[in-house]
Amino acid sequence: MGTLGVLGLELVQMDTPPTTAYLQIYTGKRCMANCQFCAQASGSSADMTHIARGMYMPFDLEAVVGRLKIAYERGYLARACIQTALYDTWWEDTVYLIKRIREEGQIPISLSVFPLSKIRYEELKKLGVNELVIPLDACTPGLFDKIKGKTTGGPYLWEKHIEGIKTASLVFEKVGTHLIIGFGESDEDAIGVISDLWNNNVNTALFSYTYIPGTQSKPSDKTESETIKHYRKVQLARHLIMEKLAFYSDMRFKDGALIDYGVQEKVILNIIKNGKAFQTSGCPGCNRPMANETFSKIFNYPKKLSELEKDIIKNDLGLQPKI
């Protein structure tokens, strides 16, 4: 809906407009995969217009493609992000959409897709895809199996996803993945896989688990303070690793909980003062406003943080008394 608002195709009141156009091909059919958290999964009964909290409303392809060119040239959008689902003609439809966008203009394109062959990665690059994203979603093989792997009756395997991500990094200069934080992983689980992927030149974007009624997953049994503290610790550790301020090997854990970031507290306070570590992570130009959030609970800030928001971050991390 935010994308349609930026393109001038719907009247949408927004505090923070998206800086990436978020697109998914509409089929009217459920995905062949059965990811437990997804509204579009084969076994889901949820409204198919949702991905997390975001609404994806069907709209005319030609109208969208034409407006993308204008929005990019005028600086309203920095890129287009195409998200795929698994169905019979997904490849043909995706290739067609990429070609139509490229025929109109040069807006950077990110494609979020499941693991493919190296030949198909190379074809996507030739078509004009700039960045490839292969969502891992879970932080451990066990959680992966439980939420989107064999246990769900779906087609995905942890090993194939890891292999697919690393193969893509041989073809594309920039490759990313998604981790959904909040499925029961520990700090150590999440930070370990972020570090391993970063060592293979793979950028991990963080999402918070959002329960959608009708999906097959369950609401988290953690308290709000437990949920946000875990998320903040992973966000901060990710930033330290990616900025080479600390390494996974520098960090200390106790029963899976992060107890030492491997840097002095003043480094952490300076990171909070800057605020970037707690903004939306992902491809350049992606701010993903309100994708997982409510106004009372922001996980990924879509723009620069205010001083009040920085104080909230400190509180989330237990660095000062509650405000």
SULNOR-V688877 format. One line per field, one symbol per residue. phi: phi as a letter, one per 40 degrees, with the letter a starting at -180 (. if undefined). psi: psi as a letter, one per 20 degrees, with the letter a starting at -180 (. if undefined). A space follows every 10 residues. Layout:
# SULNOR-V688877
phi: ???
psi: ???
This chain:
# SULNOR-V688877
phi: .ccccccgba cbcbcbccbb ccbaccbgbc cccbcccccc ccccbccccb bfcccbcdac dccccccddc ccccgcbcab bcbcbcadbd cccccccdcc ccccabddbb bbacdbcdcc dcccccchcc bbbbccgccb dccdccbacd dcgcccbdcc cccccccccc bbcbbbabbc chchccdcdc cccdcccccb gbcccbbccb cbdhcccbdc cccccccccd ccccdccdcd cccfcabdcc cbbbfgccba cgbccccccc ccccgddbcd bicdgbbfcg cbbbccaccb ccadcccccc cccdcdcgca ddc
psi: ghghghikiq opppgoqqiq poqppphiqq qhrlphiphj qhjqjrpijq ocippoppqp ghgggghggg hghjjhqhrp oppqrorgkh gggggggggh ghhhakpqpq porrprqhgh ghghghijph qppophgqiq hghghhhjbg hijriqqggh ggghghghih gqhpqrrppo pjjjqrgggg hghggghhik kpppppqqpo pppirirqqq jqrghgghgg gggggggggg ghjkhrqhih qqqokippip ijrqhhgghh gghgihhjrp qbqpjoilpk hirrhinpgo pirqqrhghh hgggghikir qq.
